[in-house]
């Protein structure tokens, strides 16, 4: 009888451990999978790169401008960087995949 109890005892211990490990593993995998998708849209340059390229195009540094904003359009194809330099407002559109300036408008 002692061996029967040990056999049953082992099954009871093994089942909770096996069930606990698989349920925890997918949660970790889901977090790792979701994080990169939230931070980096597919093949889009980093927002700071878009800002840096827009300012370089204007021959300015970030410390030279005010009211700086950078938005990625809903199609995730273009960034629009807007900033104030002196009395002028600048709108610079960049390709979101390459970071290249598409257009620059000064108001």
C-alpha positions in Angstrom: 0.0 0.0 0.0 2.8 2.4 0.7 3.9 2.3 -3.0 0.3 3.0 -4.1 0.1 6.1 -2.0 3.4 7.3 -3.3 2.3 6.8 -6.9 -0.9 8.7 -6.3 1.0 11.3 -4.3 3.4 11.8 -7.2 0.6 12.3 -9.7 -1.1 14.9 -7.5 2.2 16.9 -7.2 3.1 16.5 -10.9 -0.2 17.8 -12.2 -0.2 21.2 -10.5 3.4 21.9 -11.5 2.8 20.9 -15.1 -0.4 23.0 -15.3 1.2 26.0 -13.6 4.2 26.2 -15.9 2.4 26.2 -19.3 -0.1 28.8 -18.1 2.7 31.1 -17.0 4.8 30.7 -20.2 2.2 32.0 -22.7 1.7 35.1 -20.6 5.4 35.9 -20.8 5.4 35.2 -24.5 2.4 37.4 -25.1 4.0 40.3 -23.3 7.2 40.0 -25.3 5.3 39.7 -28.6 3.0 42.7 -27.9 5.7 45.1 -26.7 7.7 45.4 -30.0 4.5 45.9 -32.0 3.4 48.7 -29.8 6.7 50.6 -29.8 7.8 50.1 -33.4 5.2 50.1 -36.2 6.2 47.9 -39.1 9.4 49.2 -40.8 8.9 52.8 -39.6 11.9 54.9 -38.6 12.0 56.1 -35.0 10.2 59.3 -34.2 13.4 61.0 -33.0 15.1 60.2 -36.3 12.2 61.9 -38.1 12.6 64.9 -35.9 16.4 65.0 -36.3 16.1 64.7 -40.1 13.5 67.5 -40.3 15.6 69.8 -38.2 18.7 69.0 -40.3 16.8 69.8 -43.4 16.0 73.2 -41.9 19.6 73.6 -40.7 18.5 73.9 -37.1 19.1 72.1 -33.8 16.3 71.0 -31.4 17.4 73.8 -29.0 16.8 76.4 -31.8 13.1 75.7 -32.1 9.9 75.8 -30.0 6.5 74.1 -30.1 8.0 71.0 -31.6 5.6 68.2 -32.5 5.9 65.0 -34.6 3.0 62.9 -35.7 2.8 59.6 -37.7 -0.2 59.6 -40.0 -2.8 56.8 -39.7 -1.5 54.9 -42.7 2.0 54.9 -41.1 3.5 56.2 -44.3 4.5 59.8 -43.3 5.7 61.8 -40.3 4.7 65.4 -40.0 7.1 67.5 -37.9 5.9 71.0 -37.0 8.0 73.6 -35.1 8.3 77.3 -34.6 11.5 79.1 -35.4 11.4 82.8 -34.7 8.4 84.2 -36.4 8.0 81.3 -38.8 6.1 78.0 -38.4 7.6 75.0 -40.3 5.8 71.9 -41.5 8.1 69.2 -42.7 6.8 65.9 -44.1 9.0 62.8 -44.1 8.7 59.3 -45.5 8.1 57.1 -42.4 10.0 54.2 -43.9 13.2 55.9 -45.1 13.2 59.1 -43.0 13.7 61.2 -46.1 12.1 64.7 -46.3 9.2 64.8 -48.8 8.2 68.4 -48.4 8.9 71.5 -46.3 6.5 74.4 -45.9 7.3 77.6 -44.1 4.5 79.9 -43.0 
